[in-house]
Amino acid sequence: MTRSRLASALAALTLVTALGAPARDARAEVPLLRDSYYELAPFYQTGGISLGGHDATVTGLHIQERNGFFSKALWTVLVATLMALGQSDREYLGSEYGPGYRIDYYRLKSPEELAREEAAREATVDAAAANEYQTSLHLFFPVGGTGDTHGYLFETYPLSFNLGSAAALEFGFGFSSVRSKCGPEMNGGVGTCRSRSISMPTRLLVDIASFALFEAQFDLNFMAFGDDGRVTTYDHGVRAGLALHPWQRVFVRGGVTIPDFDFDELGFQLEAGVRF
């Protein structure tokens, strides 16, 4: 097996192993976490931007899907692609090296082996399709002349684990690119400042009496070591808040953000929207 095929197979195996614990069963006792729904909400934020690290006024639109079609299709296609890239009708046996040459030895797999591998691939893809996932998209843009921030924050969560009878711990992948006018603390207030991330968000969700949801999230940004301290930041972020659900189709969510653990850069966010 070539290195690229081996890497694809290992990636698929790792992902499939993680997806093995069905999220649907894990959330059987968490009403606000197990339902399938979509949320649409305009939002307003002032102060520090999570994964941004500078003062700003931010407006935009938050689109969130819980246990819905888009996330399921996204992850099913990803798993199917990884499995397809990892398949081969040959098995690598070893290599022979000599002065100025290398000989690789392979054997052809039997029809029975190929059939077993195909059945395993189909079972893996079916398991991915049966799992449940979450996706969140923040679109940053001025609303009614408020704010000067543009960009996006995309997060998707393939892993969810039940904690007790009314809580869940979720692990995901995310990336963002946000730009806004520099404040006095960034580049002397001159030009456009940016925030970028390739992150692993981890969040805790706690269902409170079936009408409120406490949310706490930590974003580990893998680009954090690239901070130039002037026009682009790659900060870690912490977010915490409470979503109130007085009616089935309406919700209000408020919270705070702490960019890069800097409590002098606290941000406050409020959003209100509909669920369908």
C-alpha positions, -999 to +999 in steps of 0.1 A: +000+000+000+014+034-009+020+061+017-010+082+005-033+052+006-020+042+040-025+077+054-061+078+040-069+044+055-055+055+089-074+087+088-106+068+080-100+043+107-094+070+133-125+089+123-146+058+122-134+046+156-143+080+171-178+079+154-184+044+168-202+057+199-237+067+185-246+102+195-283+095+192-282+069+220-259+091+241-284+119+241-315+098+247-322+116+280-313+152+269-344+167+252-328+200+240-298+182+228-313+152+210-338+170+188-332+178+152-336+214+143-322+245+126-317+279+141-314+313+124-306+344+145-291+378+139-265+387+166-248+417+181-214+416+199-193+442+215-159+441+231-133+413+225-139+390+195-134+353+204-105+342+182-099+379+175-083+396+205-093+432+198-121+455+207-148+457+180-186+460+175-198+430+155-231+422+139-242+394+116-261+362+112-258+329+131-270+297+114-269+265+135-280+230+127-285+203+153-287+167+142-298+178+107-293+168+071-264+191+060-240+179+088-250+142+082-244+146+044-211+164+050-196+138+073-210+108+054-194+121+022-161+127+040-160+092+055-169+076+022-142+096+004-116+086+030-126+050+027-125+051-011-090+067-011-078+039+012-089+010-009-066-011-030-066-044-047-029-050-037-011-056-004+023-042+001+048-069+012+080-050+015+109-035-004+144-045-015+171-019-016+204-020-034+230+004-049+209+029-068+177+009-069+146-001-049+121-029-056+087-029-040+068-062-037+030-065-037+005-093-039-030-092-054-057-097-029-081-126-033-118-120-043-128-131-008-105-104+008-118-077-016-154-087-007-147-085+030-131-051+027-159-038+006-184-050+032-164-033+059-163-001+040-201-001+034-207-008+071-185+021+080-203+045+057-237+033+069-225+039+105-214+074+096-248+081+080-266+069+111-247+092+134-258+127+144-237+159+140-238+196+147-228+225+125-226+262+133-219+291+109-214+328+120-215+353+092-200+387+102-212+418+083-225+453+092-262+455+099-279+489+096-246+507+096-235+490+129-200+476+131-173+473+104-165+436+107-166+411+079-159+373+078-171+340+090-167+313+117-175+277+107-177+248+132-188+212+128-190+186+156-188+149+148-183+137+184-208+140+212-208+122+246-234+122+273-225+134+307-251+123+332-288+127+323-288+163+310-254+173+296-232+166+266-195+172+258-188+178+221-156+179+201-154+195+166-133+212+140-135+248+130-120+276+109-125+313+107-114+345+090-125+378+103-114+413+094-122+447+109-108+482+113-078+481+136-084+495+171-058+517+190-043+486+206-038+469+172-013+484+147-019+518+162-055+519+149-043+520+113-056+498+085-074+464+086-068+438+113-075+402+109-083+371+130-078+336+117-082+302+131-080+265+124-093+252+156-106+223+176-136+236+195-147+217+227-180+226+242-201+216+272-239+218+269-261+215+300-299+213+297-316+233+325-352+223+331-359+218+294-363+256+287-326+268+289-293+255+277-260+265+293-231+265+268-194+268+275-168+264+248-130+264+245-114+269+210-079+256+207-064+274+177-036+255+159-025+288+143-019+305+176+019+302+173+018+325+142+006+357+159+025+387+145+010+409+172+000+437+148-025+431+121-033+394+124-041+374+155-044+337+160-058+335+195-074+308+215-109+316+227-134+309+255-171+314+251-199+309+277-235+317+277-271+308+282-298+301+256-334+306+268-362+288+250-395+303+263-413+290+232-406+260+210-398+281+179-382+312+195-350+315+216-327+342+230-290+335+236-266+357+256-230+352+265-194+364+270-162+358+251-127+359+264-101+361+236-069+344+244-078+343+282-075+381+284-101+393+308-094+429+299-108+421+264-141+406+275-168+406+248-206+404+252-229+388+226-267+387+223-288+370+197-324+362+192-339+340+166-362+313+154-359+275+153-375+253+127 
